[in-house]
Amino acid sequence: MKTLNIVVTENCELCDKGIKKISFLRYFFNIREVNVEDGYQEYLLRVPVVLFKDKVLDEGILGNIKIIKNYISI
């Protein structure tokens, strides 16, 4: 199963909402939460960010449809 990384930071309400929103995608992908401080500093001002192999699928207010569309277009 493919893995999506969601880059988050502590005390981020938008990150918490994004994690809940994309929970549906767990049926199709492994979803791994990574902290922005663990080598993802370039996304500090853009969190939450959903990545697949260093390609940004969505950021900010996340949407399942947009993530799937961007994944298919890779």
N, CA and C of each residue as an Amber inpcrd file, in Angstrom:
protein
   222
   0.8500000  -1.1760000   0.0000000   0.0000000   0.0000000   0.0000000
   0.8950000   1.2380000   0.0000000   0.5430000   2.2050000  -0.7970000
   1.3020000   3.4610000  -0.9040000   1.1510000   4.2820000   0.3740000
   2.1480000   5.1240000   0.6440000   2.1470000   5.9450000   1.8610000
   2.0620000   7.4210000   1.5130000   1.1450000   8.1090000   2.1680000
   1.0540000   9.5660000   2.1010000   1.5940000  10.1220000   3.4070000
   2.4060000  11.1440000   3.3100000   2.8960000  11.8410000   4.4990000
   2.0910000  13.1180000   4.6590000   1.6300000  13.3640000   5.8730000
   0.9810000  14.6430000   6.1630000   1.8830000  15.3830000   7.1390000
   2.3810000  16.5180000   6.6770000   3.2970000  17.3340000   7.4720000
   2.4640000  18.2480000   8.3500000   2.6870000  18.1500000   9.6570000
   1.9220000  18.9290000  10.6300000   2.8750000  19.5880000  11.6190000
   2.3130000  20.4480000  12.4260000   3.0680000  21.0780000  13.5000000
   2.2140000  21.0270000  14.7670000   2.8330000  21.2420000  15.8880000
   2.1090000  21.1870000  17.1570000   1.1710000  22.3780000  17.3010000
   0.0810000  22.1580000  18.0290000  -0.8940000  23.2150000  18.3280000
  -1.4420000  23.8770000  17.0750000  -1.7380000  23.0700000  16.0660000
  -2.2370000  23.5820000  14.7890000  -3.6500000  23.0570000  14.5730000
  -4.6320000  23.9220000  14.7190000  -6.0260000  23.5150000  14.5620000
  -6.3120000  23.0800000  13.1350000  -5.7360000  23.7680000  12.1590000
  -5.9280000  23.4000000  10.7570000  -5.3470000  22.0120000  10.4730000
  -4.2330000  21.6860000  11.1220000  -3.6300000  20.3570000  10.9760000
  -4.5490000  19.2890000  11.5440000  -5.1130000  19.5370000  12.7180000
  -6.0190000  18.5760000  13.3460000  -7.2460000  18.3240000  12.4720000
  -7.7950000  19.3880000  11.9150000  -8.9550000  19.2480000  11.0390000
  -8.5790000  18.5010000   9.7600000  -7.4060000  18.7890000   9.2310000
  -6.9410000  18.1210000   8.0140000  -6.7550000  16.6290000   8.2150000
  -6.2040000  16.2460000   9.3590000  -5.9950000  14.8280000   9.6670000
  -7.3400000  14.1090000   9.7290000  -8.3120000  14.7280000  10.3710000
  -9.6410000  14.1250000  10.4540000 -10.2850000  14.0250000   9.0770000
 -10.0990000  15.0730000   8.2630000 -10.7360000  15.1190000   6.9580000
 -10.2070000  14.0440000   6.0180000  -8.9130000  13.7750000   6.0590000
  -8.3470000  12.7990000   5.1330000  -8.3430000  11.3780000   5.7040000
  -8.9450000  11.1810000   6.8570000  -8.9700000   9.8450000   7.4490000
  -9.6400000   8.8310000   6.5230000 -10.5420000   9.2750000   5.6620000
 -11.1890000   8.4090000   4.6850000 -10.1630000   7.7580000   3.7530000
  -9.0910000   8.4550000   3.4710000  -8.0800000   7.9390000   2.5480000
  -7.2970000   6.7670000   3.1200000  -7.4740000   6.4710000   4.4030000
  -6.7840000   5.3280000   5.0170000  -7.1820000   4.0000000   4.3760000
  -8.3000000   3.9740000   3.6680000  -8.7070000   2.7650000   2.9580000
  -7.8340000   2.5090000   1.7250000  -7.1950000   3.5670000   1.2160000
  -6.4220000   3.4630000  -0.0180000  -4.9230000   3.6670000   0.1850000
  -4.5420000   4.3550000   1.2560000  -3.1480000   4.7010000   1.5200000
  -2.8130000   4.4860000   2.9870000  -1.5420000   4.2550000   3.2550000
  -1.0380000   4.3930000   4.6210000  -0.8120000   5.8830000   4.8280000
  -1.3080000   6.4330000   5.8920000  -1.1270000   7.8570000   6.1650000
  -0.2030000   7.9940000   7.3630000   0.8980000   8.7030000   7.1500000
   1.8910000   8.8770000   8.1950000   2.0090000  10.3660000   8.5250000
   1.8090000  10.6780000   9.7850000   1.9690000  12.0580000  10.2410000
   3.4360000  12.3090000  10.5340000   3.9710000  13.3960000   9.9930000
   5.3530000  13.7760000  10.2740000   5.3670000  15.2190000  10.7550000
   6.2300000  15.4900000  11.6950000   6.3480000  16.8370000  12.2340000
   7.2090000  17.6780000  11.3020000   6.8250000  18.9150000  11.1490000
   7.5480000  19.8240000  10.2560000   9.0110000  19.9850000  10.6860000
   9.2870000  19.7680000  11.9670000  10.6500000  19.9160000  12.4760000
  11.5320000  18.7060000  12.1800000  10.9580000  17.6480000  11.6350000
  11.7120000  16.4390000  11.3230000  12.1860000  16.4200000   9.8710000
  12.7570000  17.5220000   9.4200000  13.3020000  17.5940000   8.0740000
  12.3670000  18.1710000   7.0300000  11.2760000  18.7520000   7.4510000
  10.2950000  19.3160000   6.5300000  10.1110000  20.8190000   6.7630000
  11.1720000  21.5080000   7.1670000  11.0810000  22.9300000   7.5020000
  10.6160000  23.7890000   6.3330000  10.8240000  23.3350000   5.1150000
  10.4100000  24.1270000   3.9560000   8.8920000  24.3020000   3.8900000
   8.1510000  23.4610000   4.6110000   6.6940000  23.5320000   4.6230000
   6.1450000  24.2110000   5.8670000   7.0000000  24.8540000   6.6470000
   6.6100000  25.4380000   7.9300000   5.4110000  26.3820000   7.8200000
   5.3910000  27.2150000   6.8110000   4.3090000  28.1940000   6.6750000
   3.1560000  27.6750000   5.8210000   3.2130000  26.3980000   5.4290000
   2.1970000  25.8410000   4.5360000   1.4200000  24.6880000   5.1590000
   1.6880000  24.3300000   6.4090000   1.0720000  23.1550000   7.0300000
  -0.4350000  23.2970000   7.1550000  -1.1790000  22.2390000   7.0900000
  -0.7620000  20.8780000   6.7960000  -0.4920000  20.6890000   5.3060000
   0.4390000  19.8090000   5.0080000   0.8100000  19.5110000   3.6300000
   0.7720000  17.9940000   3.4520000   0.1170000  17.5350000   2.3940000
   0.0730000  16.1080000   2.0840000   1.0740000  15.8390000   0.9650000
   2.0000000  14.9260000   1.2260000   3.0630000  14.6090000   0.2780000
   3.0010000  13.1500000  -0.1430000   3.3380000  12.9120000  -1.4020000
   3.5790000  11.5630000  -1.8950000   4.9020000  11.6120000  -2.6390000
   5.9060000  10.9510000  -2.0840000   7.2530000  10.9430000  -2.6780000
   7.7250000  12.3600000  -3.0000000   7.6610000  13.2600000  -2.0480000
   8.1100000  14.6460000  -2.1570000   7.3070000  15.4950000  -3.1400000
   6.1840000  14.9990000  -3.6040000   5.2770000  15.7840000  -4.4410000
   4.1290000  16.2600000  -3.5690000   3.8370000  17.5450000  -3.6100000
   2.7430000  18.1150000  -2.8120000   1.4200000  17.7990000  -3.4980000
   0.5550000  17.0780000  -2.7900000  -0.7690000  16.7570000  -3.3120000
  -1.8070000  17.7740000  -2.8830000  -1.6430000  18.3420000  -1.7030000
  -2.5620000  19.3690000  -1.2090000  -1.9330000  20.0300000   0.0040000
  -2.3780000  21.2230000   0.3030000  -1.8790000  21.9480000   1.4680000
  -2.9390000  22.9150000   1.9650000  -2.7930000  23.3230000   3.2140000
  -3.7590000  24.2470000   3.8040000  -5.0460000  23.5320000   4.1520000
  -6.1500000  23.9960000   3.6130000  -7.4400000  23.3450000   3.8330000
  -7.4950000  22.1550000   2.8800000  -7.3870000  20.9580000   3.4550000
  -7.2410000  19.7480000   2.6570000  -8.5750000  19.2470000   2.1140000
  -8.4970000  18.6010000   0.9460000  -9.6770000  18.0010000   0.3330000
  -9.3390000  16.6450000  -0.2550000 -10.1440000  15.6490000   0.0570000
  -9.8970000  14.2940000  -0.4310000  -9.8800000  14.2190000  -1.9540000
 -10.8300000  14.8880000  -2.5990000 -10.9210000  14.8440000  -4.0630000
  -9.6590000  15.4370000  -4.6980000  -9.2110000  16.5620000  -4.1830000
  -8.0150000  17.2080000  -4.7330000  -6.7920000  16.3100000  -4.5450000
  -6.6820000  15.6710000  -3.4050000  -5.5530000  14.7830000  -3.1460000
  -5.5590000  13.6250000  -4.1410000  -6.7170000  13.0170000  -4.3490000
  -6.8100000  11.8870000  -5.2780000  -6.5150000  12.3250000  -6.7080000
  -7.0630000  13.4700000  -7.1220000  -6.7960000  13.9800000  -8.4790000
  -5.3160000  14.2280000  -8.6860000  -4.6710000  14.8720000  -7.7210000
  -3.2540000  15.1600000  -7.8500000  -2.4100000  13.8850000  -7.8050000
  -2.8380000  12.8960000  -7.0400000  -2.1310000  11.6200000  -6.9930000
  -2.2040000  10.9130000  -8.3440000  -3.3750000  10.9270000  -8.9570000
  -3.5530000  10.2720000 -10.2540000  -2.7170000  10.9540000 -11.3360000
  -2.5560000  12.2710000 -11.2470000  -1.8240000  13.0110000 -12.2760000
  -0.3010000  12.9050000 -12.1630000   0.1800000  12.2430000 -11.1120000
   1.6400000  12.0970000 -10.9590000   2.1470000  11.0620000 -11.9240000
